[in-house]
């Protein structure tokens, strides 16, 4: 038996002598007023009353509703459907409730008849490319705040989200001290960019306590870089991503908690709030944000460093010193071959 939410009172003998009464669904948030004999000889003490979840206490404390043997939420009778949300890469974050998804998939239980709200948050420089719900494109239904609402769920859901570059370039910023670490999920071309140069860490000299920076122009996606140049914001054009580069720097494609040492490696960062450009050993856990880079080196090879710093040496490949060790010899040929082969 069902009582609509619009009903505010139940008259005399309305359900009297309903001896087979087992389930009553009453959708009013406020318990309707009831004549004393409305449920006479209906044995409600053996029946179940289903009411709105937020009104459970009200019905349990109002006669004659309180006389039902069991009082439960109508929500308990709704089906649970499964919603699988898939995000294709690290270019974005999709949030549902308290869960954030990036480059992966999550499965959720969703109540029948409920409204699902997904928050789509592209990283800087990106935009939503596609949102498919059960293979149907819904990207036009994403509002200006990045919200997608799937109303009145009546089946299992499969949601796939893709993102893409918002333009034909990515942006980066150089601070007042003239250097920064950087990492992009897109392949970039620095060859035509004025006032900023991109470098990889091509070599490490333990005895000298220095790392060698070698300038690069076309940079593969995900490559960690050191940028040196004038203070300002720069637009770096995208490129085909065919270049192959051998590099000691590790790019960060998601916010990372970096420990001092991991797997017999000591981690170094280039603090951008210091005046001199030097890689410094991490002494405690540090939060490294998306779009930066760090340098892991064998712990035994840096144990002798008293101040935990590595100075920077700019190599000049045009003179043949490819590996930046200060000499032109066969090792430069080996380094060059490894760079070409992407080792």
Secondary structure, DSSP 8 states (H G I E B T S, - for coil): -EE-TT--EE-TTTTTT-TT--EEEE--SS--EE-TTTTTTS-GGGSEEEE-GGGHHHHHTSTTGGGSSEEEEGGGGS-EEEEEEEE-SSSEEEEETTEEESSEEEEEEEETT--EEEEEEE-TTEEEEEEEETTEE-GGG--TTSEEEE-S--S-EEEEEEEEESSSEEEEEE-TTSEEEEE-SS-EE-TT-SSEEEEEEEEEETTTTEEEEEEESEE-TT-EEEEEESSEEEEEEE---------SEEE-SS-EEE-SEETTEEEEE--TTSSS-EEEE--S-EEE-TT-EEEEEEHHHHTT-SS-EEEEEE--GGGT-SS-SS--SHHHHHHHHHHHHT-
